[in-house]
Amino acid sequence: MSRKSSIKQLDPRIKAEVDAAIREDRATIDDIVAIVHALGGDASRSAVGRYKQRAEEQMKRYREAQEVAKVWIGKLQTDPEGDVGRLLAEMLRTTAFQTIGDLDAGTPQDIMFLGKALKDLASADTLTANRIMVVRREAAKEAAVVAVKEAKGAGLSDEAAEMIRKKILGVA
């Protein structure tokens, strides 16, 4: 296991400036080293270079994920309860578990947020399952009403029509 980056160990105020400079793409490695020294911190050029490289790679993956998410969200809006909706939830769950498994994932607060995200996904799954069950029950009730009406119209007795209704509704 590698040791923690010296940039991550800097005062949070200095680290925030380093992160902003990288995120805004407004500084070279030498400029960032100068920023760290100007704010009273200490960091080598190679440590800043490694940190900047990792941060840029993460930003690149984040941008790529955003592009993919735009496509999936477009598909999700057309059929939220379909395969895409289920796939998206599973992808989010997998990503959260991978992030938790990454020892360099960050602070306990990061893990707390991931835990909350997983809890929210589980709640969404429960809500979706409940909604599907309600829709199916309503559809079965409507089908039972139609079937009973048709059965009585075809001359079946009330008892036979009631038996058909119970079978459709799954009532013993």
N, C-alpha and C positions, 0 to 999 in steps of 0.2 A: 504494500500500500504506500503510495507516495505521500510525502508530507504536504501540509497545507501551504498554499501559495503565500509568499511574503506580502503580496498585494492584498490578499484577503485578510491579513493580520494587521493591516494599517488601521489607523483611527477611522471610524466610519465616515467622518466628514471628508477626510482625504480620499478614501475609497470611492465615495460618491462623486467627487470631482474627476477621479480617474475614469469611472464608469461613464460619466457624462461626456467626457472628451472622446472616449471610444465610440459611444453610441452615436454621437453627433458627427463622428468622423472628421473632427476639426484639429487633430493633433497627431504628430508623428510619435514614434517611440521616444525619441529624445525630448520632444515637447512634454510628453507625459512624465518622464523622469524629472524634468525641470519643475513641473507642477507639484509633484510629490515633494521635492526638496524645498520648494518655495513655501509649502504649507507645513514644513517641519517634519516630514516623514523621511524614511530612508528606503530606497528601492534600487536595485541594480537594473541596468539596461536589459539584461537577459531575462530577469524576472518580469519586467514590464512587457517585453516582447512576447514571452510565453502567455502571459495573462491576456494581452491584447489579441493574440492569435486565437486563444480559446474563446474569448468573448465574441470575436468576429464570426467564428464558426458557429457558435450558438445562435447569434443573430441571423446568420444565413439559414440555419435549420428552422428557426422561428418564422422567417419570411416564407420559406418553402411550405411550412405547415399552414401558414395563413392562406396561401394560394390554394392548397389542396382543400382546406376548410371551406373556402368560398364555393368551390365546385360542389362539395358534399352538402353544404347548406342549401344551395340551389335545388339539389335533388331532394333534400329532406323536406323542403317547403312544399314540394308537389305531392309527396306521399309520406307524411310524418310517422305513420304507424307501420310502414312497410319495411322491407329488408334493409334499406339504407338507414332508417332510424335505429334499427336494432344494431346494425353494423357500426354506426357512429358511436353509440353508447359503449359497445364492446371495445372500440378503438380507444376511446377516452379512458376506459378502465385499464386497458393494457398499458397505455402511456403513463398513467398514474403509478402503476405497479413498477414499471421500469424506472421511473424517476425515483421512487422510494428505494429501489434496489441500488441505485447509483450512490455510492458512498460520498461522492463529491456533490450531492444534491443540495446541500446547504444547511440551513439552520433548522432547529426544531420547529420554528414557525412555518418553514416551507413544508415540512412533513405534516404539520397540523392542517395546513390548507389543503394538502393532497388528501388527507384523511377526510376532511369535510367534503371535498369533491367526490370521493368514493361514496360517502354516505348519501350525498345528493343524487348520485347516479342510481344508487339502490332505491332511493325513494321514487325517482322517476320511473324505474322499472316496475315498482309496485303500483304506482298510479296508472301506468300504461296497461298493466295486466288487469287491474280493476276495471278500467274503462272498456277494455276488450270484453271482459265478462259481462258488463252491463249491456253493451251493445248486442252481444250474443243472446242474452236473456230476453231483451226486448224483441229481437228478431224471432226468437222461438215463440214468444207470446203472440206476436202477429201471425206467425205461421200456424199456430194452434187455432187461433180465431178463424182464419181462412179455412183450415182443414175441417173444423167442426161445422162451419157454415156449409161447405161443399158436401160433407158427409150427410148432414141432415137434409140438404137439398136433394141428395141422391136416394133418400129414403131410409137411411140408417136410423136406428133407434137412438134415443137420448143416451142410453147406457153405452152403446157402441161408440157414439161420438165423443162421450166423456172419456172413454178408454183411449181413444186416439189422441185426444187433447193431453191426457196424462203422459202418454208415451212420448209425445213431441216435447213436452216440458221436462221429461225425465223424472216425473213424480211416480213413486212406487204405488 
